[in-house]
Amino acid sequence: MSGALDLQDVQFAYDGDDVVRGVSLTVAPGEIVCLLGPSGCGKTTCLRIAAGLERLTRGTVRVGGRQVASKDVHVPPEQRRVGLVLQDFALFPHLTVAQNVAFGVQNRDKSTRDQQILDLLDQVDLKAYADAWPHQLSGGQQQRVALARALAPEPYVMLMDEPFSGLDVTLRADVRQRAVAVLKSRAVPTLIVTHDPDEALAVADRIIIMRDGRVLQAGTPEEVYLNPVDPFVMTFFGAPNHLMGSVQNGKVATLFGPISASPSLEGENVAIYFRGTALTLAKPGDGVPMRVEDARLLGPVQRLILTSEGLDTPLIMEQPRRHAVKIGEMVAVCATLDEFHMFSANTHG
Ligand SMILES: Nc1ncnc2c1ncn2[C@@H]1O[C@H](COP(=O)(O)OP(=O)(O)OP(=O)(O)O)[C@@H](O)[C@H]1O
């Protein structure tokens, strides 16, 4: 079945340098997909190719089932029925809020159009600002105008490039949730480019992780967070700890106890990655004795840096604030071994 947006084996180079290397991705009807990856991995270029702002060198793009790009076809952006929201919102400064939103729907009859614009402004809570100028609005309000403007022509798919990263951090979560609520209530399929894993976890139905111009993994937030395919995906979502070991008789010995390994890793050196939340305090004598080298309050959690005799590098643990300990204390630490992820030491993160 074809999605609202389909990229198949898309390739693109800037000045002979491949920056998108065979990317395939789909946004299904009604779905919000985040394209996630570090700076420079090619996310924005994929979005620009989908929008028609760049021409691919190989592969195809379909919007609403219609082929809009291939090596020989290039439908211009304004004929693709895609909505575009950019990081800087790009509102027209000389048009009012209502005129900005009406910009893309000039060809409908005036009363239908006016009603539609008012409905949209109502939905993004900006009806009272219809006659205001963009410079009179806060960043969050400008973002909502940009969203309403992109929605007005009823696009088959919405493309958003880092739409929330220009906003003050105190505003961001709220603006984001409102935007997602509007997109969901209108069932607009959406591709959001972001470099922020927390943002992707907060808004996406599905996350596609890119690195070096390629898709590494695609799945629900739970799938990519809990079952990362490699150390890069694991550490991208925050996994500061890793231990080295080797697989003998189906197991790897660690200071927290033996861990089962898949038969394919028998005899291999492995790297075991885990998050700070996989460690917990134990009763004295029940866990591994460790010294608290540093302890910091990070909002609801306390982050500890722990050392132990059997370790070359310190471990990071995150625990509820109510169990707070002090720098210099000796503590006993145990681990939830189910949350340890093992990769061949030849798989690089
Ligand atoms: N106009 C351009 N000319 C030449 N190279 C470019 C151009 N735009 C982007 N690039 C390069 O292409 C690669 C991919 O850039 P792209 O903007 O798609 O990455 P990104 O993952 O969106 O990163 P960021 O979040 O930093 O924008 C980078 O190496 C970048 O330097």
The ligand as a Gaussian input file, in Angstrom:
#p B3LYP/6-31G(d) Opt

LIG

0 1
 N       23.690000      23.822000       0.050000
 C       24.634000      22.921000       0.366000
 N       25.780000      22.841000      -0.330000
 C       26.733000      21.918000      -0.041000
 N       26.609000      21.018000       0.962000
 C       25.502000      21.066000       1.704000
 C       24.451000      22.005000       1.455000
 N       23.453000      21.796000       2.354000
 C       23.866000      20.768000       3.138000
 N       25.080000      20.328000       2.759000
 C       25.822000      19.214000       3.363000
 O       25.051000      18.038000       3.214000
 C       25.127000      17.224000       4.373000
 C       23.732000      16.933000       4.889000
 O       23.123000      18.155000       5.293000
 P       21.664000      18.204000       5.909000
 O       21.331000      19.652000       6.153000
 O       20.740000      17.411000       5.079000
 O       21.902000      17.454000       7.279000
 P       20.988000      17.438000       8.575000
 O       21.025000      16.040000       9.055000
 O       19.673000      18.043000       8.314000
 O       21.828000      18.338000       9.564000
 P       21.429000      19.699000      10.295000
 O       20.484000      19.315000      11.368000
 O       22.738000      20.207000      10.803000
 O       20.833000      20.561000       9.210000
 C       26.007000      17.976000       5.360000
 O       27.302000      17.460000       5.284000
 C       25.979000      19.396000       4.847000
 O       27.195000      20.054000       5.150000

